[in-house]
Amino acid sequence: MARRHQWIALILSGVFPGLGQFYLHAWGKGAAFLIAGVAATWALGNLLSVQDFMIGLLPHPLASLGVLLALLAVFIWSIVDAWISAR
């Protein structure tokens, strides 16, 4: 049963940061990951438009890369934390 909870938490955190922590009833960590994920997604959305991204035009390449790496770090950290916390 514990292994099943690990996989469910991992998948939920892969969908969006914090969801796996909410599933595990770690409300504080879940809220922190959710806020960080929403903030990074919002910042990336303000830096890039879908049309610019599709044609490969990056108006702010370094800022976009920095925010994208931050979002990736939040996702990976959330997934790893959910896996470890479910043990």
C-alpha positions in Angstrom: 0.0 0.0 0.0 2.9 2.4 0.8 4.4 1.8 -2.7 1.0 2.7 -4.2 0.9 6.0 -2.3 4.4 6.8 -3.5 3.5 6.4 -7.1 0.3 8.4 -6.8 2.1 11.2 -5.0 4.8 11.1 -7.7 2.3 11.3 -10.5 0.3 14.1 -8.9 3.4 16.1 -8.3 4.4 15.5 -12.0 1.0 17.0 -13.0 1.7 20.2 -11.0 4.0 20.9 -8.1 2.3 20.5 -4.7 -0.5 18.1 -5.7 1.4 15.1 -4.4 2.1 16.8 -1.1 -1.6 17.7 -0.7 -2.4 14.0 -1.4 0.0 13.1 1.4 -1.6 15.6 3.7 1.6 17.8 3.9 -0.4 21.0 3.6 2.4 23.4 4.2 4.8 21.9 1.7 2.0 21.5 -0.8 1.0 25.1 -0.5 4.6 26.2 -0.9 5.2 24.1 -4.0 1.9 25.2 -5.4 2.6 28.9 -4.9 6.2 28.5 -6.4 4.8 26.6 -9.4 2.0 29.2 -10.0 4.5 32.1 -9.6 7.0 30.6 -12.1 4.3 29.7 -14.6 2.8 33.2 -14.3 6.2 34.8 -14.8 7.0 32.6 -17.8 3.6 33.4 -19.3 4.3 37.2 -19.0 7.7 36.8 -20.6 6.6 34.7 -23.6 3.6 34.6 -25.8 2.5 31.4 -27.4 3.0 32.9 -30.9 6.5 34.0 -30.1 7.4 30.7 -28.6 6.0 28.7 -31.6 8.1 30.6 -34.1 11.2 30.6 -31.9 11.3 34.3 -31.1 12.3 34.9 -27.5 12.1 38.6 -26.6 13.9 38.1 -23.3 16.0 34.9 -23.7 18.0 35.0 -20.5 15.0 35.9 -18.3 12.9 33.2 -20.0 15.6 30.6 -19.6 16.0 31.5 -15.9 12.3 31.3 -15.2 12.0 28.1 -17.2 14.9 26.5 -15.2 13.3 27.7 -11.9 10.0 26.1 -12.9 11.8 22.9 -13.8 13.6 22.9 -10.5 10.3 23.3 -8.6 8.8 20.4 -10.5 11.8 18.1 -9.9 12.0 19.1 -6.2 8.3 18.5 -5.8 8.4 15.1 -7.4 11.4 14.0 -5.4 9.9 15.3 -2.2 6.6 13.5 -2.8 8.4 10.3 -3.5 10.5 10.5 -0.3 7.7 11.8 1.9 5.4 8.9 0.9 7.7 6.3 2.4 
